[in-house]
Amino acid sequence: MNVRQIALIAFPLLILNSRPSSADDKLNVVATTPDLASLTRSVAGERAEVTAIARPTEDPHFVDAKPSFIRLLNQADVLVEGGAQLEAGWLPPLIDGARNSRIALGAPGRIIASEGIVMLDVPTRLDRSMGDVHPLGNPHYLLDPLNAKTAAATIKRGLCVVDQAHCSDYESGLASFTAAIDTKMKEWQTALERARGAKVVTYHKNFDYFAARFGLDVVDTLETKPGIPPSPTHLNELVPKMKMLGVRLIIVEPNRERQNSEFVAANTGARVLLLPIMPGGKEAADYIGLIDFDVAQIADALKAT
C-alpha cells in the first residue's frame, strides 16, 4: 500500500483547508529536515511551533514516509522545504495525501529555502550513467553558513507573507541569527585557517559547500557516483589516488555503513571522521552548534594527521 492509499484510508473526510491563524495563534510550521527546522526556530522564535519530519541521523534523500506525516502536513500553516529536489523521493506523495491548500506548490505557506542559493555541481547533461545527480545542483547547501543566512532570509520573507502582523518579530529573529553567524564565521575561519588546501575524501557529496567555504579540497567520494554505493573497483582505484595526493581524512556521515571507509583507511593510513550533517542529535542542538562541532572535529583531525 502506497502513501496515497494510506492517506485515503486514514483521512477520508479531509478537505482542502484554508483555515487562517488568528493574530494571537502561533504558526504551525513543518520543516522537512532538522537544519531547516533550526533555521526556522531562529527566525520565528516564540511565534511558531516548528516540527521536523526527517530525523537528524536520517539520509534526507530517503526519509521513511509514515502516515503520521500526512496528518502533520494537513495541520500545517507553513511548510519549509530544502528544494533543489532534496526531498523529491518522498515529500510529494505526503503533500498529496495531506490535501492542505495552505502548503500547496505556489501557496504562501510553501517556503522553498533554496531560492537565492548559488548551487554547486549543476550538471551540464543528465543520464542514468551519472548516478543520482540532481538537475538543479547539489542540494546540501546548508553546510555553508553563508547559505544558511540566505535560507533564513527566504524563510523570514515567507513567514512575513503568511503572518504579516508579526513580520517585525521575524525580521528581528533573522537579524539576530545573521549577527550570530557573522560573529561565528570569524571563529570558524580562524579554526580552519591551517587546514586550508587540505585534501579530503567524503562518502557522499554532502560536504562540498562546507569545503568550498572553508578551503578544503574534496578530491573524491567513496560512492562510485552520487547515490551509488561504493564498488570494489572504485575503492581499489581510490586507494592509490589518495596515497598519491596525500589524503589523510575521510569524512563520513554517521548513518553510513562503515566497512568501506574502514577498508580505505586501513590501506591509506587516512583517518575516518564521523560528522553529522544536521543538528538535533547528541553532538549539536541547533544549526550553529552543528557547524561549531564539525569545524572543531575537522580542525582537530587535520592537526593530528
Secondary structure as GFF3:
##gff-version 3
##sequence-region A 1 305
A	DSSP	alpha_helix	3	10	.	.	.	ID=ss1
A	DSSP	beta_strand	27	31	.	.	.	ID=ss2
A	DSSP	alpha_helix	34	44	.	.	.	ID=ss3
A	DSSP	three_ten_helix	45	47	.	.	.	ID=ss4
A	DSSP	beta_strand	48	52	.	.	.	ID=ss5
A	DSSP	alpha_helix	67	74	.	.	.	ID=ss6
A	DSSP	beta_strand	78	81	.	.	.	ID=ss7
A	DSSP	alpha_helix	91	98	.	.	.	ID=ss8
A	DSSP	three_ten_helix	101	103	.	.	.	ID=ss9
A	DSSP	beta_strand	110	112	.	.	.	ID=ss10
A	DSSP	three_ten_helix	128	130	.	.	.	ID=ss11
A	DSSP	three_ten_helix	141	143	.	.	.	ID=ss12
A	DSSP	alpha_helix	145	162	.	.	.	ID=ss13
A	DSSP	three_ten_helix	164	166	.	.	.	ID=ss14
A	DSSP	alpha_helix	167	191	.	.	.	ID=ss15
A	DSSP	three_ten_helix	193	195	.	.	.	ID=ss16
A	DSSP	beta_strand	199	202	.	.	.	ID=ss17
A	DSSP	three_ten_helix	205	207	.	.	.	ID=ss18
A	DSSP	alpha_helix	208	214	.	.	.	ID=ss19
A	DSSP	beta_strand	217	221	.	.	.	ID=ss20
A	DSSP	alpha_helix	232	245	.	.	.	ID=ss21
A	DSSP	beta_strand	249	252	.	.	.	ID=ss22
A	DSSP	alpha_helix	259	268	.	.	.	ID=ss23
A	DSSP	beta_strand	271	274	.	.	.	ID=ss24
A	DSSP	alpha_helix	287	304	.	.	.	ID=ss25
###
